[in-house]
Amino acid sequence: MKAIGIVCSPRKHGNSDVLVKEILKFTGSENFEVFYPNEMNIRGCQACYSCKKQGKCAVKDDMQEIYEGIEQSDVIVFGTPIYMAGTAAQFKLVLDRLFAFLGPAPKFESRIPKGKKAALVISQGYENVKEYETHINQMKEALLSLGFDGVEVLQAPGLNELGEAVRHDDLMQEARKIGQALGQA
């Protein structure tokens, strides 16, 4: 089994990062890779539709590494904090570029190989777990539309300090549980 993480927070070792890595540790993957889009050279989608005509994205940047990671992995764990009532810009950037995995209209069939499982970690400073429910459901549905075989969600409210998730046993336990579920064939 191969697993990767895509941590879309600009804060390395932050709460999204901590929880994504905890999930990955419990998938059963011998070793896993974590991508940090904030440290990568990734441009926005150019809406050129080359991916619909040629089957791959025409923009040659570091996103190619993420495409390859997704294609080669069984489990993909995305992480993003909530900023200004929505996802971090880095998550939206990656999500937009994942459009390359969808075939042409009107069907937009996924080119992601079948059987891949995904998880979505959402950390947020605000305590109210329901506050961003609409955005989280939208992110989950977007990932499902890409062809993942289910998307587990870990919502982590009330986290503001760098990496404080490690002190929340309930969140760490939930991350482990998700990792184990994703690691089962």
C-alpha positions as CSV (number, residue, x, y, z in Angstrom):
1,M,0.0,0.0,0.0
2,K,1.2,3.5,-0.8
3,A,-0.2,6.6,0.8
4,I,0.5,10.3,0.3
5,G,-0.5,13.5,2.1
6,I,-1.1,16.9,0.5
7,V,-0.9,19.5,3.3
8,C,-2.3,22.7,2.0
9,S,-1.5,24.8,5.0
10,P,1.2,27.5,4.8
11,R,2.1,26.5,8.4
12,K,4.4,23.5,8.3
13,H,4.0,21.4,11.5
14,G,0.6,23.1,12.0
15,N,-2.6,21.3,12.9
16,S,-3.5,20.2,9.4
17,D,0.0,18.8,9.0
18,V,0.0,17.0,12.4
19,L,-3.4,15.3,11.7
20,V,-2.6,14.4,8.1
21,K,0.6,12.7,9.2
22,E,-1.2,10.8,12.0
23,I,-3.7,9.4,9.5
24,L,-0.9,8.4,7.2
25,K,1.0,6.6,10.0
26,F,-2.0,4.3,10.6
27,T,-2.8,3.4,7.0
28,G,-0.2,0.6,7.1
29,S,1.9,2.3,4.4
30,E,5.6,1.4,4.9
31,N,6.6,4.9,4.1
32,F,4.6,7.8,2.9
33,E,5.3,11.1,1.1
34,V,3.9,14.5,2.1
35,F,3.5,17.3,-0.4
36,Y,3.5,20.9,0.7
37,P,2.0,23.0,-2.1
38,N,2.9,26.2,-0.3
39,E,6.6,25.3,-0.8
40,M,6.1,24.1,-4.4
41,N,5.9,26.0,-7.7
42,I,2.3,25.5,-8.6
43,R,0.3,27.8,-10.9
44,G,-3.4,28.1,-11.1
45,C,-5.5,26.3,-13.6
46,Q,-5.3,28.2,-17.0
47,A,-8.7,27.0,-18.2
48,C,-7.1,25.9,-21.5
49,Y,-8.9,22.6,-21.5
50,S,-5.8,20.9,-22.8
51,C,-6.4,18.2,-20.2
52,K,-9.7,17.4,-21.9
53,K,-8.2,17.1,-25.3
54,Q,-4.8,15.5,-24.5
55,G,-5.6,13.7,-21.2
56,K,-3.1,15.6,-19.1
57,C,-2.4,19.1,-17.8
58,A,-0.4,21.4,-20.2
59,V,1.0,23.4,-17.3
60,K,4.5,22.0,-16.5
61,D,5.2,22.9,-12.9
62,D,5.5,21.1,-9.6
63,M,1.8,19.9,-9.8
64,Q,3.2,17.1,-12.0
65,E,4.7,15.6,-8.8
66,I,1.3,15.6,-7.1
67,Y,-0.4,14.1,-10.2
68,E,2.1,11.3,-10.1
69,G,1.8,10.8,-6.4
70,I,-2.0,10.5,-6.7
71,E,-1.7,8.0,-9.6
72,Q,0.7,5.8,-7.8
73,S,-1.0,5.8,-4.3
74,D,-3.8,3.9,-2.8
75,V,-4.6,6.5,-0.2
76,I,-4.5,10.3,-0.5
77,V,-4.9,12.5,2.6
78,F,-5.7,16.2,2.0
79,G,-5.3,18.7,4.7
80,T,-6.4,22.4,4.8
81,P,-7.2,24.9,7.5
82,I,-10.2,27.2,7.2
83,Y,-9.1,30.7,6.5
84,M,-11.6,33.6,6.1
85,A,-14.6,31.2,6.2
86,G,-13.2,29.0,3.4
87,T,-10.3,26.7,2.5
88,A,-6.7,27.9,2.4
89,A,-5.8,29.2,-1.0
90,Q,-3.3,26.4,-1.4
91,F,-6.1,23.8,-1.2
92,K,-8.2,25.6,-3.8
93,L,-5.1,25.9,-6.1
94,V,-4.5,22.1,-5.9
95,L,-8.2,21.3,-6.2
96,D,-8.6,23.4,-9.3
97,R,-5.6,21.7,-10.9
98,L,-7.1,18.3,-10.1
99,F,-9.6,19.2,-12.8
100,A,-7.0,17.6,-15.2
101,F,-8.2,14.2,-13.9
102,L,-11.6,14.7,-15.4
103,G,-12.4,13.8,-19.0
104,P,-14.3,16.0,-21.5
105,A,-17.8,17.3,-21.1
106,P,-20.6,16.4,-20.8
107,K,-19.6,13.4,-18.7
108,F,-16.4,14.6,-17.0
109,E,-15.5,11.0,-16.3
110,S,-12.6,10.5,-13.9
111,R,-9.2,9.3,-15.1
112,I,-8.2,8.6,-11.5
113,P,-7.6,4.8,-11.3
114,K,-10.5,3.0,-9.4
115,G,-10.2,2.1,-5.8
116,K,-8.3,5.1,-4.4
117,K,-9.4,6.2,-1.0
118,A,-9.2,9.8,0.3
119,A,-9.4,11.7,3.5
120,L,-9.9,15.4,4.1
121,V,-8.6,17.0,7.3
122,I,-10.0,20.4,8.1
123,S,-8.5,22.4,11.0
124,Q,-10.1,25.6,12.1
125,G,-9.7,28.1,14.9
126,Y,-13.4,28.6,15.5
127,E,-14.9,26.3,18.1
128,N,-18.3,25.8,16.4
129,V,-18.0,22.6,14.5
130,K,-21.1,23.3,12.3
131,E,-19.9,26.8,11.2
132,Y,-18.2,25.6,8.0
133,E,-20.2,22.5,7.4
134,T,-21.4,23.8,4.0
135,H,-17.8,24.4,2.8
136,I,-16.6,21.1,4.1
137,N,-19.4,19.2,2.3
138,Q,-18.5,21.1,-0.9
139,M,-14.8,20.1,-0.6
140,K,-15.8,16.5,0.1
141,E,-18.2,16.4,-2.9
142,A,-15.5,17.9,-5.2
143,L,-13.1,15.1,-4.2
144,L,-15.8,12.5,-4.7
145,S,-16.5,13.9,-8.2
146,L,-12.8,13.3,-9.0
147,G,-13.4,9.6,-8.6
148,F,-12.1,8.8,-5.2
149,D,-13.7,5.7,-3.6
150,G,-15.0,7.5,-0.6
151,V,-13.7,10.5,1.4
152,E,-13.3,10.3,5.2
153,V,-13.5,13.7,6.9
154,L,-11.7,14.8,10.1
155,Q,-12.9,18.2,11.3
156,A,-10.7,19.7,14.0
157,P,-12.3,22.9,15.5
158,G,-10.8,25.2,18.1
159,L,-7.2,24.9,17.1
160,N,-5.2,28.1,16.9
161,E,-1.7,27.3,18.2
162,L,0.9,25.8,15.9
163,G,0.6,22.0,16.2
164,E,-1.6,22.0,19.2
165,A,-3.6,19.1,17.7
166,V,-1.1,16.7,19.3
167,R,-2.5,17.7,22.7
168,H,-6.0,16.7,21.8
169,D,-6.3,13.0,22.3
170,D,-9.8,12.8,20.8
171,L,-8.5,14.3,17.5
172,M,-5.4,12.1,17.4
173,Q,-7.5,9.0,18.1
174,E,-9.9,9.9,15.3
175,A,-7.0,10.4,12.9
176,R,-5.7,6.9,13.8
177,K,-9.1,5.4,13.3
178,I,-9.4,7.1,9.9
179,G,-5.9,5.9,8.9
180,Q,-6.8,2.3,9.9
181,A,-10.0,2.4,8.0
182,L,-8.3,3.8,4.9
183,G,-5.6,1.1,5.1
184,Q,-8.1,-1.8,5.0
185,A,-8.4,-3.3,1.6
